[in-house]
Every structure is written in C-alpha cells, then in structure tokens.
Amino acid sequence: MSEVDNRIEQSKNWLERIAEKIPLYKGYKEKEIRREADKIERSLTASRLDDCLARLDGLKAALLQAGKLDLLDDVDLVMRKLRRVKDRIQFADYGYAGLFSAAKVDESVLDEVRAFDAQIDQEAAAVCQLVEALAPVSSSLAGDLQLLSGRLEELDTRFDERENIITHAGR
C-alpha cells in the first residue's frame, strides 16, 4: 500500500467504515478510492513539474542577466512543452465510464492506470533532474535544452498510452 493509500485509509470516518460492509457500496467505494488516489498522485507529479517550470524561469532570468538572448527562445519552447505535459498529467481522465458505456473501467484497469501514472512520475522526476542540471554558464546549454525538449516530447507521446489503457484500444 502506498503512502497515498495509507492516508486515504486513515481519513475514513466511522460512517464510511460501516458503509464498507454493504457489498454493492463497497465495490463502488473501492473504485472511487482508486480514482482519488490516482488523482492525488498525478497532482503530486504536476506539482513536481511546476517546480521544474520555476527553475526554468530562473534559468531564463539568469540568461537575460548574462545577456545570452539567443537561448531564450529555446528555454521558452522547453517551458511550453513542460507546461503542456504538466497540464495533461494534472487534468487527465479519471477512468470513469457510464453505466451503458461500451468501454467498462473495472478495478484492474484502474490499477493498470495507476501503475502507468507511477511510471510517468518516475519519468517526470528524470526530466526534473535534467532541468536541475541546466546552468546558464554551461557551454553545452543549447544542446542540453534540445535534449530536454526531446525528452518532453517523448513523455508527452508516452502519456498518450494512458488513454489506450482506459479505453482498451489495441486489445
């Protein structure tokens, strides 16, 4: 059980614990908890990426101060890509399906989505490590920004797989 799962479990009140004994409600509530835990974890990933955006903003200010105006467009491009990925992660579909929906979202799919989102969090952490390594005085900054831009494109493309998990596309 993850830290998020533990916090959710500890936050249940006595009424929720009693209601869990009702068979139909229990299954419904377990799905809701899975969705909520995934939402919390994606919010944490988005927050991590917000910190990376702030670091890139600091890099941009340092480049301005140093008079390296030729790299500002590259930093802006990376920031736009990072913001796009962050927003996609933060506002991604929760995995709801209507009663008569053709694509049913059961517990195993929600668990698969959550595992996928955990992998995305690890990839986002690797992107943030690249951002932390950027230095305005580096002679390879232009190449480093291109590398970071490519990683963000890969992360954005990889995130498309999440929709396939939810809709069972390709199965």
C-alpha positions, 0 to 999 in steps of 0.5 A, spaced: 500 500 500 502 506 498 503 512 502 497 515 498 493 509 500 495 509 507 492 516 508 486 515 504 485 509 509 486 513 515 481 519 513 475 514 513 470 516 518 466 511 522 460 512 517 464 510 511 467 504 515 460 501 516 458 503 509 464 498 507 460 492 509 454 493 504 457 489 498 454 493 492 457 500 496 463 497 497 465 495 490 463 502 488 467 505 494 473 501 492 473 504 485 472 511 487 478 510 492 482 508 486 480 514 482 482 519 488 488 516 489 490 516 482 488 523 482 492 525 488 498 522 485 498 525 478 497 532 482 503 530 486 507 529 479 504 536 476 506 539 482 513 536 481 513 539 474 511 546 476 517 546 480 521 544 474 517 550 470 520 555 476 527 553 475 526 554 468 524 561 469 530 562 473 534 559 468 531 564 463 532 570 468 539 568 469 540 568 461 537 575 460 542 577 466 548 574 462 545 577 456 545 570 452 538 572 448 539 567 443 537 561 448 531 564 450 527 562 445 529 555 446 528 555 454 521 558 452 519 552 447 522 547 453 517 551 458 511 550 453 512 543 452 513 542 460 507 546 461 503 542 456 505 535 459 504 538 466 497 540 464 495 533 461 498 529 467 494 534 472 487 534 468 487 527 465 481 522 465 479 519 471 477 512 468 470 513 469 465 510 464 457 510 464 453 505 466 451 503 458 458 505 456 461 500 451 468 501 454 467 498 462 473 501 467 473 495 472 478 495 478 484 492 474 484 497 469 484 502 474 490 499 477 493 498 470 492 506 470 495 507 476 501 503 475 502 507 468 501 514 472 507 511 477 511 510 471 510 517 468 512 520 475 518 516 475 519 519 468 517 526 470 522 526 476 528 524 470 526 530 466 526 534 473 533 532 474 535 534 467 532 541 468 536 541 475 542 540 471 541 546 466 546 552 468 546 558 464 554 558 464 554 551 461 557 551 454 553 545 452 546 549 454 543 549 447 544 542 446 542 540 453 535 544 452 534 540 445 535 534 449 530 536 454 525 538 449 526 531 446 525 528 452 518 532 453 516 530 447 517 523 448 513 523 455 508 527 452 507 521 446 508 516 452 502 519 456 498 518 450 498 510 452 494 512 458 488 513 454 489 506 450 489 503 457 482 506 459 479 505 453 482 498 451 484 500 444 489 495 441 486 489 445 
